[in-house]
Amino acid sequence: MPFCPRCRIEYRPGFTRCSDCGVALVAELPEEDVESTPGSRVVKLAVFPTVAEAAMLKDVLEEHHIPAFVRGQTDPIGIVSGAEHVAVLVDERDLERATKIYQSYFGRSGETEESAEGS
């Protein structure tokens, strides 16, 4: 079965390109971990005032096969404490696709940063 090396979606035999990102399909997927892949960098896609909103974006991104992480300080009921915000982070290689998805679902542009936030 062919797979998309970017989205990691499995396709039926006969398909040659990923319908989501247009990448050529491969026969098998290599083992990959975003945090340990050389050259990968985690960047901020957007910030939210609550964990619930950030989690919603994370779920939408993961439905589109984009790994995402939520980072931020909250109190026990999910309200952000202090001046900090809850951030949704993605691998910089997925930033362009993640930004398009974010804009189409939430109707606003993301708060992006150039520098990685570490994991």
N, C-alpha and C positions, 0 to 999 in steps of 0.2 A: 504494500500500500504506500502511495506517496504521501509526503508530509510537507507542510510549509515550514522552513527553517526559522522563520521570524515569528509567526503566529502559533506555531506548533500544532496546527489543525491537521487531522488526518483526512485524506481525500480518497475517493474511489479510484480504482485503476482507470487510466485513460486521461485523467486530468494532468496538466503540465504546469499550470500557474495558479497561484493563490488568488481566489476571487476577492479577498479583502485587501491585500497589499500589493498584489501583482508580482510577487517574487516567484522565481522558478522553484518547483517542488523538488524534493530530494527523496531518495529511497528509504532512508532512516534518519532519525534525529540524533544529534550528538547530545551527550549529557551536558546540561548547562545550569548554572546557578548564577543569577544576576549579580549577587554580591561577590562572587569569587571569580567571575569572568574577567580576564585581563583586559584593560582598556574600558571597562564599563564604568559608568559614573551615574550616581543617583542625583536627580535634579528636582527642584520644586516645580510642580505643575500649577497648583492653586492653593489658596488659603481660605479657610472658612471659620466662622465664629463658633461653630459647634461640631462635635464629633459626628453627630448624625448626618450632617450635610457632607462631611468628608467621606464617611463610610458609604454614602450613596454614590458618590463619584467613583470610589474605589470599586464598588460592585459593578457599576456600568463598564469601567475599564476592563475589569476581569472578564466580563461577558464578551468583550471584544478581544480577549486573549492578550491583554497587556497587564503584566504584573504591576501592582501598585502597593504603596505602603502609606500608612497614616502615622503622622508624628505630631505630638503636641501635648501640653499639660492641661488636664481637665480635672474638675472636681467630681465627686461620686455620681452626680446626676448628668454628667456630660457637658457641663458648661465650661468654657475655656476660662482658666484662671489667669489673672494678671493681664499684661498687655500682649501676651503671646497669642498666636492663632494656631489652629490645627491645620497642618499642611498635608497635602497629598503629593507623594514623591513617586517618580517613575524613572526608569533607566533612560538616560539621555538619548539612546538610540530609538526609543519609542515616543519621544517628546512631541514630534510633529503630528503623528497619528493621534496621540492622546489629547493634544490641544484641539484638534478638529472634532474629536468626539465630545470633549468637554463643552466646546462652543455650541455644538448641535443640540446637546441635551439641556444645557443650562443657559444658553443664549447670551453668554458674556465671554470676554477674553480671559485667559488664565493669568495668574500672577507668576510669571516665570523668573528664574534666576539663572545666571550664568554659572555660579559656583555650586559644587556638589555639597550636600548637607551631611555626607557620611551616613553610615548605617548604624 
